[in-house]
Amino acid sequence: MPSKTTLIVLFAMALATGCSYFQFPGIHKVEVQQGNIITQDMIDQLRPGMTKSQVSYIMGTPMIADTFHQDRWDYYYSVKKEQDDHRKEHVIIFFENGKLSSIRGDYAPSGARADTTTEKAGTDG
């Protein structure tokens, strides 16, 4: 028969794992969203030559506005849903002389407007 100490340790370990290990039916897990929501419609509204305030109106405040690289804005969005489905999106917007010059990341302008001023790349360049 197990000792009292062993039973206490096993019980404490079971409490420490909580509900994260055991998937009980009906338990609600919170969907965690972080960053700026990015949609294709938002990207399609962007035009080369737009000012920073116009881009900010469409996209919102950038998640990262680097003080050393003021002509680069980074927009991140991540969402983690119930079944460990984790989606991440990243868009980088570059400016030259205060005007939109290029877009990189997981989205690119669709249709005929996708020209040489916009790029689609999976890196943060």
Buried (B, 14 or more C-beta within 10 A) or exposed (E): EEEEEEEEEEEEEEEEEEEEEEEEEEEEEEEEEEBBEBEEEBBBBBBBEBEBEBBBEBBBEBBEEEEEEEBBBBBBBEBBEEEEEEEEBBBBBBBEEEBBBBBBBBBBBEEEBBEEBBBEEEEEE
